[in-house]
């Protein structure tokens, strides 16, 4: 129900069925148990009758959305907020009262990354919204929580680079005690050999040098850890970012130079070099 943005859901095994209804932002209403060997109002027939009645009366013939939105839209509220920032100078955002609408195509590795929008909840006098990019960690695993916190700390440590060399971190927090969400500036599309230019490679090197001047290394330099928009490139995915030695910094610049050489060779011969 959380991930699919639904009001109603069901959970069952071979013996019993429970129906669920979301109430408010975080509440959950649970039905009485419908047992497969039960009779009367606690029988499978009663559960089916209830579901059919609800579907017909609410016209939920395909799904039961929390709010009217395009299919594939997932809406979350941050229950606990670790970082409270903003997308506009002078604008104070009350993050527990904002809806995070994740709707764009996502890519999944350790965390799922999706584009979307930030909207105020209904009835809120705050009338500002913004596009954003969301990185979602499943923190039911301690290792994922550690990685999410590490990336959040990296953004905080490199605060002076935000907006220029890395995206702005608008907010970070958790919901349902199961997901940690980083809300960051939407900085365009993933860099690739098709959209890179000599100027963008130069900017990528400048960004990496800026990391090194702060005493850090990115830790995972590859072309798809950059994003591009309107002729500007920024570094993303800071989960491996850490303090680094001068030797490690030099090695990282060498990795970037090698990636650029592969790109130049591909341009010359028209063959991708993995």
ChimeraX attribute file (.defattr): number of C-alpha atoms within 10 A of each C-alpha:
attribute: neighborCount
match mode: 1-to-1
recipient: residues
	/A:1	16
	/A:2	15
	/A:3	10
	/A:4	15
	/A:5	21
	/A:6	17
	/A:7	18
	/A:8	19
	/A:9	15
	/A:10	12
	/A:11	9
	/A:12	12
	/A:13	9
	/A:14	7
	/A:15	11
	/A:16	17
	/A:17	19
	/A:18	16
	/A:19	18
	/A:20	16
	/A:21	16
	/A:22	18
	/A:23	12
	/A:24	9
	/A:25	13
	/A:26	11
	/A:27	9
	/A:28	13
	/A:29	10
	/A:30	13
	/A:31	14
	/A:32	13
	/A:33	18
	/A:34	23
	/A:35	19
	/A:36	15
	/A:37	10
	/A:38	15
	/A:39	12
	/A:40	10
	/A:41	15
	/A:42	18
	/A:43	18
	/A:44	19
	/A:45	15
	/A:46	15
	/A:47	21
	/A:48	12
	/A:49	13
	/A:50	13
	/A:51	14
	/A:52	13
	/A:53	12
	/A:54	14
	/A:55	15
	/A:56	10
	/A:57	10
	/A:58	9
	/A:59	11
	/A:60	12
	/A:61	11
	/A:62	7
	/A:63	15
	/A:64	18
	/A:65	18
	/A:66	19
	/A:67	11
	/A:68	8
	/A:69	13
	/A:70	9
	/A:71	11
	/A:72	14
	/A:73	18
	/A:74	22
	/A:75	23
	/A:76	21
	/A:77	21
	/A:78	23
	/A:79	15
	/A:80	15
	/A:81	17
	/A:82	14
	/A:83	17
	/A:84	16
	/A:85	19
	/A:86	20
	/A:87	19
	/A:88	11
	/A:89	7
	/A:90	7
	/A:91	10
	/A:92	12
	/A:93	19
	/A:94	13
	/A:95	24
	/A:96	17
	/A:97	17
	/A:98	21
	/A:99	19
	/A:100	26
	/A:101	24
	/A:102	24
	/A:103	18
	/A:104	16
	/A:105	10
	/A:106	13
	/A:107	12
	/A:108	11
	/A:109	7
	/A:110	15
	/A:111	20
	/A:112	14
	/A:113	20
	/A:114	19
	/A:115	21
	/A:116	21
	/A:117	19
	/A:118	20
	/A:119	19
	/A:120	20
	/A:121	15
	/A:122	11
	/A:123	7
	/A:124	9
	/A:125	8
	/A:126	15
	/A:127	10
	/A:128	13
	/A:129	14
	/A:130	15
	/A:131	18
	/A:132	23
	/A:133	27
	/A:134	27
	/A:135	23
	/A:136	22
	/A:137	25
	/A:138	19
	/A:139	20
	/A:140	12
	/A:141	11
	/A:142	10
	/A:143	12
	/A:144	17
	/A:145	17
	/A:146	14
	/A:147	18
	/A:148	27
	/A:149	19
	/A:150	17
	/A:151	19
	/A:152	21
	/A:153	17
	/A:154	20
	/A:155	23
	/A:156	15
	/A:157	13
	/A:158	17
	/A:159	14
	/A:160	14
	/A:161	18
	/A:162	17
	/A:163	13
	/A:164	13
	/A:165	22
	/A:166	25
	/A:167	23
	/A:168	23
	/A:169	24
	/A:170	19
	/A:171	22
	/A:172	24
	/A:173	24
	/A:174	21
	/A:175	18
	/A:176	14
	/A:177	13
	/A:178	13
	/A:179	22
	/A:180	26
	/A:181	28
	/A:182	25
	/A:183	28
	/A:184	25
	/A:185	22
	/A:186	20
	/A:187	22
	/A:188	16
	/A:189	13
	/A:190	16
	/A:191	20
	/A:192	16
	/A:193	16
	/A:194	9
	/A:195	11
	/A:196	17
	/A:197	15
	/A:198	11
	/A:199	11
	/A:200	18
	/A:201	18
	/A:202	12
	/A:203	17
	/A:204	22
	/A:205	15
	/A:206	14
	/A:207	18
	/A:208	21
	/A:209	18
	/A:210	17
	/A:211	23
	/A:212	21
	/A:213	10
	/A:214	14
	/A:215	15
	/A:216	22
	/A:217	27
	/A:218	23
	/A:219	17
	/A:220	16
	/A:221	20
	/A:222	16
	/A:223	19
	/A:224	15
	/A:225	16
	/A:226	22
	/A:227	22
	/A:228	18
	/A:229	13
	/A:230	7
	/A:231	11
	/A:232	15
	/A:233	27
	/A:234	26
	/A:235	25
	/A:236	20
	/A:237	21
	/A:238	21
	/A:239	20
	/A:240	14
	/A:241	19
	/A:242	18
	/A:243	15
	/A:244	18
	/A:245	13
	/A:246	12
	/A:247	8
	/A:248	16
	/A:249	22
	/A:250	14
	/A:251	13
	/A:252	23
	/A:253	18
	/A:254	13
	/A:255	15
	/A:256	18
	/A:257	14
	/A:258	13
	/A:259	19
	/A:260	20
	/A:261	13
	/A:262	17
	/A:263	24
	/A:264	16
	/A:265	14
	/A:266	15
	/A:267	13
	/A:268	9
	/A:269	8
	/A:270	10
	/A:271	11
	/A:272	12
	/A:273	10
	/A:274	6
